[in-house]
Structure formats: structure tokens, C-alpha cells
Amino acid sequence: MIRTLFAVAALALAAAPTAAALPQGAKAPMFSAKGARAGKPVPIDLRKELRRGPVVLYFFPAAFTSGCNIEANAFAAKIAEFRKAGATVIGMTGGHVNRLIEFSAKECAGQFTVAAATPQVIKAYDVSLAGKPGWTTRTTYVIDRQGRIADAFTDMAPQGHISRSLAAVKSLAAR
């Protein structure tokens, strides 16, 4: 009984929204990574992406898991709104990186790039998923053109990441 109570409490804490590791105003760590878009390998360079406008950088635990599929589908469905606000969406994971080419075509509907987060990127953004070495938490950062964190949100539930990051991008466009 006590073991069950501890397990339920641990799950509740893990599911609760928490503050993302990098606070608003912090300088976003720059990186280059191997990624995929629409089923084709592509390189990602955050510095280059920021020249075009703000970047929504969202970390997800692993390709082809239920919550990650929901989140990728939802970002793909709203991609026109992100583009209208001048933003680029990039997904990153440390889990199941060997499946990103397929994931980019199927779950992301070819609408945005997903990339492999190296251990250095995972550490720099402080998105390591407890108990799953090399995997990432579900954390979304909105990074402004100057490379500063405009918004950050961590919650293992996929709901909320898309609407919150879209609102943050729109507020940047309104400035």
C-alpha cells in the first residue's frame, strides 16, 4: 500500500508542470545538429535559423511514442500560424534518434525539422529526462532573434506546449 502511494505521488510530481531550466532572458546555447525534414536528412544550425526570426525549440522524449506523436501532429497542424508570426519550429530528442527521418515525414507531416539532441545540447538546455539517460524532457523554448529565451515551459503532457509557444511568438511579433 505504501509503495503504491509513493508511486502515485511520484507520477503526479512527474506530470506536474515545472519551470524550464533556462529562464526568460537567458542566452540560448547555440548548436548544430543532424536532423530530418519531410523524410530527408538536413543539418540544423540554430544561429542560422535565428537570422530568419524567432525559433520554437521543443524537446520531446522519443519519436513514435504517444505523447510525442500528439505533440508533433499539433505543431504540424499549427505550422502556418507559426510561419505567419515569422517563427521556425524545430523539434529535438535524444531518444529514438535513428527514427527521426521516418518521424519527420509521418508525425511531423513534413512541416518542420526534427533533430538529434547530443548529450552536450541536452546538458546545455538542462532537459535530461530522469531515469532515461540520453532522453529529453518535454520542454519548449521560444528563442528571440537575438538568441535570448523569450519563453520556456516544461510539462510532460503535450497539451499546452503549442498554444503557449504560439502566444509567445505572436507577442514577439507584436513588439
Residue, then its C-alpha position, 0 to 999 in steps of 0.5 A: m500500500i505504501r509503495t503504491l502511494f509513493a508511486v502515485a505521488a511520484l507520477a503526479l510530481a512527474a506530470a506536474p508542470t515545472a519551470a524550464a531550466l533556462p529562464q526568460g532572458a537567458k542566452a540560448p546555447m547555440f548548436s548544430a545538429k543532424g536532423a530530418r525534414a519531410g523524410k530527408p536528412v538536413p543539418i540544423d544550425l540554430r544561429k542560422e535559423l535565428r537570422r530568419g526570426p524567432v525559433v520554437l525549440y521543443f524537446f520531446p522524449a522519443a519519436f513514435t511514442s504517444g505523447c510525442n506523436i500528439e505533440a508533433n501532429a499539433f505543431a504540424a497542424k499549427i505550422a502556418e500560424f507559426r510561419k505567419a508570426g515569422a517563427t521556425v519550429i524545430g523539434m529535438t530528442g535524444g531518444h529514438v534518434n535513428r527514427l527521426i527521418e521516418f518521424s519527420a515525414k509521418e508525425c511531423a507531416g513534413q512541416f518542420t525539422v526534427a533533430a538529434a539532441t547530443p548529450q552536450v545540447i541536452k546538458a546545455y538546455d538542462v532537459s535530461l529526462a530522469g531515469k532515461p539517460g540520453w532522453t529529453t524532457r518535454t520542454t519548449y523554448v521560444i528563442d528571440r532573434q537575438g538568441r535570448i529565451a523569450d519563453a520556456f515551459t516544461d510539462m510532460a503532457p503535450q497539451g499546452h506546449i503549442s498554444r503557449s509557444l504560439a502566444a509567445v511568438k505572436s507577442l514577439a511579433a507584436r513588439 
